[in-house]
Amino acid sequence: MGEAEMNFDALVVAGGKNDGALRKISDKKYESLIEIAGKPMVQHVIDAVKKVEEINDIVIVGPEELNDFTNNDYNIIIPKGRMINNIKRGIEALNNQNHILIITSDIPLVTPEIIQEFIHRCKKEKKYDLFYPIISKEINLEKYPEVERTYVHLDEGVFTGGNLVLVSPTIIQGPLDWYNRILSLRKKPLKMSKMLGFKFIIKFIFRRLSITEVETRISEIIGHDCKALILEYPEIGFDVDKPSDLKMMREKYLKT
């Protein structure tokens, strides 16, 4: 099957307050503003996204301070309330005819080439409303052996998730409360499996749950077709959310 006709915008999610573990080593109000290699963490992500030729418009959910280094080039949605509601507001601010790349601000190793490869993989599939990348534990450990990640044991292998998705704007017609719970439990696989039903808990525990079963069940719950894609780019799974990640990123991978 040839690549489907799809157009793309991007939503950069940069509104998380610095009130967690990173607060111990940075006094920035928002995690996205913490500096790595001489610029805010989110700037690395924006720089990658804006170089992807397939992407048209970019909207950022984040603080007003983003204007200080983006030169007012982007529509910035000031965050308020739940993350999922801010994502919804960001989607609504974009062209409702285009697929939207939603990407977090805490993966500074992402590159334009990685994003382009993800988009091209999505275009080769039949039309889905949500594409989600997963990366094998083997690939992660091969490139970033010291990075701690949350892994899920599935029938096909052991995987971690990437911090970006490609969605149709129709996705916001799905159950926002359910989305919000999934986001809050994204690093707690067993609790996430409980949201799929008893059968899935048992299969998850015995490591017999398949990727296709997860795709099908989530598609049923949200009323939109979902597809997981196995990628070989651990950079999209290396999110900076604790002091050890930040120290490692500054001293080894993105040195000033």
N, C-alpha and C positions, 0 to 999 in steps of 0.2 A: 504494500500500500504506500502511495506517495505521501509526502507531507501535506497535511490538511491546511486549508487557508485559515490562519489565525492571526489576529492583531493583538498587540500587547502594550500594557501600561505597567507601572510599578508603584507599589506602596511600601515605603520603608518605615518599619515600626521602631520608633526611637523614644517612646514615652515612658519607659520604666524608671521609676524613681530609685535613686541610690540609697535604699534603706535596708539592704541586705548585707551579705558578707563583704562586698567590695567597699562598704562604708568605712571599714577599718583602715583602708590604705588610700582612700581618696575622699575629699570633701565636696566633690562635685554633686550638685543636686540630682542630676540624672546620670544614669550609667552610661548612656550614649555619649556624654560629654567628657568622659574620662580619657585622658590623652595616652596615645600609643604612638611611638615614633614621631613625636612632634605635632600630632594633630588629633582631634577628637576621634574616638573609636568609630563613630558613625560616618565620619568623613571617608574612611577607607571603603566602607560599603557603598556610599553614594558615588564615589569615584569609579567603582567597578560597574555599578548599575548604569550610570550615564554613558558609559562607553559601549554598551550593548546596542548595536544598530537596530535590532528588532523592537526595542522599547521606545515608545513615543513619549507619553507624559509620565512625570514622576510626582507623587504626592508623599509628604512625610508627616507622620504622626509624631510630634515631639514638641519640646519647649521653644519658646520664642527666641532663645539664645542661638538657635540654629541659624537664624538670619545673619548672625555676626560673621559666619564664615561661608555661607552659601550665597551671599550677595542678593538675597531676596529672589533667587532664581526659581524657587519652588513654592508651591502651595503648601503651607505648613498648618496642620490641624493640631491645635493645642489639646493635649490629652485631658480628659476628665472622666471619672468613673472607671468602669471595667474595661479591660483591654479589648474584649470582643466588641464592645460598643464603639470604641475608638477605631477599631479596624473597619467596622460597618460604616462609620462616618467617612473614613478614608476612601473606601470603595465607592461610596455615593458621590464623592467629589471627583471621580474619574469618569471617563467615557464609558457608559454602560453597555457599549457594544464590544469592548475589547476584553480579552483575558487579562488577568492581573497577577503579576508576580508580587507576592507578599514576602518580604525578606526582613529579618531582624537586624538590628544595628550592632549586635555583639559577635559578628563573625568577620573580623577584619582581614582574614586571609582569603576571603572570597575574591575571585577574579572575573573579569568580563568573559573569559573563555569558559569558565565553569558555568556561569549563568547561561551563556549561549548554548552549551552542550545540553543543559537541562531543558531549555526551551525547544531545542531541535528534537530531543527524545519525545517530548510531549506532542510535538507536531506530527510525529510518525504514528502515533496511536489514533484509535478512533476517538471521537469527541467525548471527553469526560468533563465533569464540572469541577473536579479537584484532582490535581496531581501532587503526589507527595514523594520526595526522594528518601531512600534509605541506603545506608552504607554498611558493608559487612564489617564485623569486628576485626577480621583478619587484615583488611585494608587499612582500618584505623590504626591498629597496632603497628603495622608495618611502617607507616609514615610518622605517626605521633605516639610512640610507645608509652610515653610518660603522662599522657593526657587521660584523665579519668572521665569516662563516659557512662551513660546509662544504656545498657543493652537489653534487648528482648530476644528470647530464644523462641524461634519459630520452626516450623517443620523444615523449611528450606535452609536454615542456618541461623546465625546470631547476628543481629543488626542493631544499628542505632539510627536515629532520625536526623535529617538535615533541617536547618533552620530557615527554610524557604518553602513556599508552596506556589503552585500556579492554579488560579481559580477562575471560574466564570463568575461574573458579577451576580448571577442568579443565586449564588451560594448564600447570600445574606438573607434569602427567603427561608433558609433552614432554621433549625431550633437554636437560637442564640444561647439559651441557658445551657444546653448540652455542649455547645462549642466551648463555652466559658469553663465548664467543668473539665473538659478534655485538656484545655490549655493549662489549667491549674494543676492537673495531674500528669503532665507530659513527662515528668521524670520519675513517675511511680507506676511502672508497667502493670503490676498486679491489680492495683486499684482501677487502672484504665480498663483492664480486661473485665472487671465486674460491671462496667457500663455496657458491655456487649451482651451479657446474659450468663446464666449458670453454665450452660454447655461450654461456653467459651472460657470460663474460669477453669474448668476441669481440663480442657484441652491445653490451655496455656500452662497450667501447672505441670502437665506431663509432656510439655514441649511438642505437642502434636498439632498445634494451631497453625494453619497455613496462611500465606499472604492473601491468597484468593478468598479464603473464608473471611478474613478481616475486611478486605475490600467490599465484599458482598454485604456483610452485616452493617458496616458503617453506611454504605449506600442506602440500605433499607431504613436505617434510623433517621438520616438527615434528608432523605428524599432526593438525593443528587448522586450521580454516578462518580465513583472515586477510583483512582488508580495509583498504586505504589510503583515507583521506578527504582531499580537498584542502580546506583551510581558509584563511581570509583573516585569520589572526591571528598576525602575526610575533612577538607577545609570547611565545608558547610556544616559539619557537626562539631567543630571546635569553637564552641561559644565561650566567651569570657564572662563567667558569672561567679567566680570566686577568686580570692587573692592569689592562689597558686597558678591559676590560668593567666592572670594579668602579669605576674612576675615572669612566667615562662614566655609569654608573648613579647614582653619588652626586652628580655635578655637573650632570647634565642631566635625568635621567628620574625619579629619586626623591630629590630634594633634601630635606635635613632642614628 
